[in-house]
Structures are given as C-alpha cells and as structure tokens.
Amino acid sequence: MRRTTTCMTAGALAVSVALLACVADRQPLAPHSAAASPPSSPAGVKQRAGSSDTVSFFICRGNTPDSGSAVIGLLGGRVVFGPHELDVPPGALLTPTRITAHTLASDTIAVQFQPQGTQFLVPATLRLSYAQCNPQPSSNLSIVYVNGSLSQVLELIESLLDPHHHQVVGSITHFSVYAVAE
C-alpha cells in the first residue's frame, strides 16, 4: 500500500514538472492598450486601437444577471455562469484558484471575473452567449476588454462568432471586465 502511494505521488509530481516545463518559458500576456477615446465620446462607442473604426456594445434586451464559480488548478476546468462559460486549460494556473464570474446587470453582455488581475500561463477560452437576446445580432460580434464602468474599450479580443450555438468565442490571458461589441 505504501509503495503504491509513493508511486502515485511520484507520478503526480512528474506530470506537474512536465506541465511546468511546457509553460515555464511562456510569459503571461499583458493587455494591449487601445487608444483612449476623447472623454466627450458617448459611452459604448470607442475607437479601435490604431484605426478610425468605432466599436459599440451589442444591446441585449432580455439579458439577466448570472454568476458562477469554481476552484481551478493545474489540471484546468470550467466556470459556467448562466449561458456563458470560461474554459481554463491544463497548465494555465499553477495553484488552485477560486474563479468567480458575474455578468453585469445592464442591456449589454458584460462579465467581470475575480480574483482581479489573475493571469493565465496558457490562454483561457471565454464563450459569451447571445441566445437570450432579443433581437438577435444583425452584424458580426466580438469580445472586448473594457474598464469597470464600461466607458472605455481597452483591447479588442480576437473573436469567432458561433451562430450555431449563439456564442461569441475568444481567448483571454487575464481577468478583467469583458463585453460583447458590434
């Protein structure tokens, strides 16, 4: 019995070391800073970094506040909050961390994650659902990283629209506030 326990402990340690070796040379990505919009611009309409295009939040009537949490560690895991999900891959977090997600009570699809400032060694996948929205979007949607008051877009997240599942999907490397934009 003691030998089996020792072998299992050694095996778990070997897997942990192997995962650390795979991710040790990766540095967590810091958010890219977007050009600040003039203070006089209306909330929700912001400049894309380095271009003259504007971004506006997708208006979602029928949106309800949702929350969820899970303890996620070295093996990864998922946080489900209402119709939305955050998938954290193995090796993204080295220590067990309670992750909490709260959608903001508004007519936008926006989520705030805790603990604030958490960085992933491997990007996590954020899936924000628009299935509950009426009307459905008429244009392409994307995920944006925004400040806490939703008044400034800080970064455009490379996103994919999944119309079959009514979701916008993007990879994130840190915790902040994210919203759906048109």
Buried (B, 14 or more C-beta within 10 A) or exposed (E): EEEEEEEEEEEEEEEBEEBEEEBEEEEBBEEEEBEEBEEEBEEBEBBBBEEEEBBBBBBBEEBEEBEBBBEBBBBBBBBBBBBBBBBBBBBBBBEEBEBBBBBBEBBBBBBBBBEEEBBBBBBBBBBBBBEBBEEEBEEEBBBBBBEEEBBBBBBBBEBBBEEEEBBBBBBBBBBBBBBBBB
